[in-house]
């Protein structure tokens, strides 16, 4: 249960991080 929650948290974090990076790149360009 805890492991599944941790994996989901990591996936969500990576997706959010990618969205933020894409937004920053779009603003700079």
N, C-alpha and C positions, 0 to 999 in steps of 0.2 A: 504494500500500500504506500509506504513512505517512498520507496524507490520509484514507483510510478509517478507520484506527485513531483519528485525531484526531476525526473525526465521531462515531464510536461512543463515544469518551470523553466528548465534550460531551453526547451524548444521555444517557448513564449518569449524568453529573454532574447534569444538569437533573432527571432522574427522582428521584435520591436527594435533591436539594435540595427538591423538591416534597414528597416523603414526609416529610422532616424538618419542613418548614413546616406540613404538615397535622397532624403529631403535636403540634407546639407549640401550634397553635390548639386542637386537641382537649383538650389538658391545661389550657389557660387557660380554656376555656369550660365 
